[in-house]
């Protein structure tokens, strides 16, 4: 593995309410934006989804500190690319979405085990080295692929449609939070909730954007993408100006507080 750089502070934002709101927006934009670009131009979709992903990820990885615009742009690019890698096997190879879900689940579990064994922690509040950051973005990408495939499984293959998928994942995403409040390990609760944001956000975007025939509201994928992008830009600009998402700003509130036993490891 390449030599690791050590950062002065973690390169991810504080996990609090606004974090989850912006994350849900990126999942919706990733779903609607990918579908919209696919109808406009496949080469354009590939250039933005694949080329944009590698460009912004490279910029994020080479940076020495956290910045909300750079970080959330990377998450958005992962959302677009994650939609493509989830839909690709189904469209090209004809694999069922539930099979794709199982594959991405195993890949994610394998990566998390590797990360844990290598670094001794999966906490996002320990992303203070370049090696941990590479693990982090790999896990984020796989959560998008898994979440997309799971959402398509419930909405399409199980026949729940978009509206009932919203209800299902809206309830499920509360489970990790409740269990965390009851004593579940914070890191497990975080990653469980993180995976579930994808099918929830994507189901909302599909419900708003798809036609009435398909079970949606018929707003169109383009307008849904545009509206979500405006809200996204406003919220990211807010945290960039207020610094309200920097590590420690909401230390007693977030779902993935770093255990005291890991604090020394962060600063080693």
N, C-alpha and C positions, 0 to 999 in steps of 0.2 A: 504494500500500500504506500502511496506517495507520502513524503514527509508532511507532517501536519503543522499548520500555523496556529498560534494562540492569539485570541482576540481579547481586548480589554473588557468587553461585556458581551452578553449573549446577542446573537444576530437574528433573533425572532422577537416579535412584539409580546407585550404582557397579555395574558389570556384573561379577558374580562368580557362583559356583555357586547361591547362594540366589536371585539374580535370576531365573535360568532356571527354578528350581523353582516360584517363585511365578507366573512368566509362564505356565508350563504349566498350573498350577491355574486361572488365569483363562480360558484357552482351553477347558478342559474344562467349567468352570462356564458359560461363555458358550453352549456347544453344548447342554448338558443343561438349563440354566436356560431358554433360549429355547424349547426343545421342550416343557418342562414347563409354562411359562406359557401357551403356545399351546393346550394341552389344557384348561387351567383357564378362561381367558377371553382372547379375542383383544383386546378393549379394554384389559384389564389388562396384557397383554403389550406392547401398543403404548405405554401410559402409562409403564411401567417402562423398556422398551427405548429408546423415543425421547425421552420427557420426561426420564427419568433421565440419559440420555446428555448432552443439552444442558445440564442443570442442573449436573452435576458437572464437565463440561468448562469451563463458564463460571467455576465456582469455582476450578478449577485454573489457568485462564489469568489470572485477576485476582490471584492470589496472588503474592507477591514472593519466595518462597523454596520450596525443596523440602520436602515433608513426606510421609513414607511412606504414611500413611493416606489422605491426599487423592490422592496420585499413583496408588496401586494401586486405589483405588475408581474412579478415572477409567479405568484400564486395564480393570477388570472391566466397567464400563458400555460401553466400546468393544467388548468381547468380545460382549456381548449384542446391541448395535446392529449390529456387524459380521456376526453370524450372520443377522440379519434382512435386511440389504441384500444378502447373498450368496444367501439362499434366495428372496427376493422375486421377482427376475426369472424364476427357474426355475418357481416356483409360479404366478405371475400371467401371465407371457408364454410360458411353456413352453420357454424357451431351455435347451439342454443345459448341464450344469455345465462342460464343457470350453470352451464358448464364453464363459461368464461368467468362467472362469479367465483366458482370453486377454484379455478386456476389462479386468479388474482388473490384470493384469500390465502392460498398456500404460499404464493410468492411473498405476500406481505408478512405472513407469520415467519417465513424463513429469514427475511431481511431483518425483522425485529429481533429475532433470536441472535443473529449475527451481530447486530448493533449492540445488544445487551452484553453478549459475551466479550465483545471487543472493548466496550467503553464502561461497562458496569452500571449503566443507567440509560433509560429511554426518555428521561425528562426533557422537555423542550427548553427548560430553563438552564440546561447544561450545554447549550449549543455555543460553546466558547472556543472551539477548535475547528479547523477546516475539515478534519476527518469526521467529526460529529455532524457538521453541516452537510457533508455529502450523504451520510446516512439519512439525515432528516429529509432532504429533498427527494431521495429515493423512496422513502416511506410515503411522503406526501403524494408523489406521482402514483404509486400503487393504490393509495386510498381513493384517488379519483377514478382510476380504472375499475376498482372493485365497486365503488359506490354507483358508478354509471351502469355497470352490468346488473347490479342488484335492483336498481330502480327500473330498468327495462324488463327485468324478470317479473317483477310484481305488476307493472302496468300493462305489459303486453302478453307475456307467456302465462301469467296467472289470471289475466283478464280483469284485474282490479281497476284499470284505467288510471288516469292522472289524479282525479279528485280523491279517490279512495287511497291511492298511494300517498297523497299528501297527509291524509288522516293517519295512515299507518306509521309513516316515518316521523310525523309530528309527535306521535305518542312515544315511539321507540327512542327518539333522541332525548326525551326526558328521563329515560330509565338510567343511563349512566350518571346523570346529575343527582337523581334521587339516591342511587346506590352509593355515590361518592359521599353524600351527606350522611349516609348510614355507616360509612367506614370503608368503602371500597377504595383500593389503592388509587391515588389521584392520576397516576400516569396511565393506568389501564382505562379509567373513566374517560380521560382526555382522548385517547386514540379511538375508543369506541364511538364517542360523540363525533369525532372528526370524520370518521368514515361515514356516519349517518347524515352529515350535512350534505353530502353529495347527492344521494337519491332524493332527499327532501327538497333541496334547492332546484334540482333538475326537474322534479315532478311539478313544482310550482311554475317554472318557466314553460314547460310543455303544456300545462293546463291553460296558461295565459295565451301562449303563442299558436298552438295548433288549432286546426279548423274544428268547427262544431261536429262535423262528421267523425273526426278522430277523437272526440271527447273533450276538446278544448274550448276556449272562449273566442278563438278566431282573431286575436289581435295581430298575429303575424310574428315570426321569429325576429325579423329585423327591428320592428318597433320595440319589442320586449328587450332585445339586446341594447338598443339605444337608451331606453329609459333606465335600465339597470346600470348602464355605464355612467350615466349622469349622476345617479345616487352614489355609486361607487366612488366617482371622482370627488364628490363633495365630502364624503366621509373620510377618504384618505387625506384630502387636503386639510380637513379638520384636525386629524391626529398628527399630521406633519407640523401644523402650526402650534398646537397646544402641547405636544409631547406627552399626551395623556396615555399613550400606549407603550411608553418605555418601561423597561423592567423595573419592578418595585413600586410602580405607581398604584397598583391595586393588589398588592401582595397578599392581603388577607381575604380576597374575594375570588381569585381565579380557581379553576377546576384542576389545575396541575401544579400546585405549590410544590416546590422542591423540598424533599425531606431533609431534615437537619443532617442526617448521616451522609448526604451527598454534597453538602456545601463545601467541605474541604476538597472533594474531588474536582469540583468546578474550578477551584483556584490553584490546583497543583500545577 
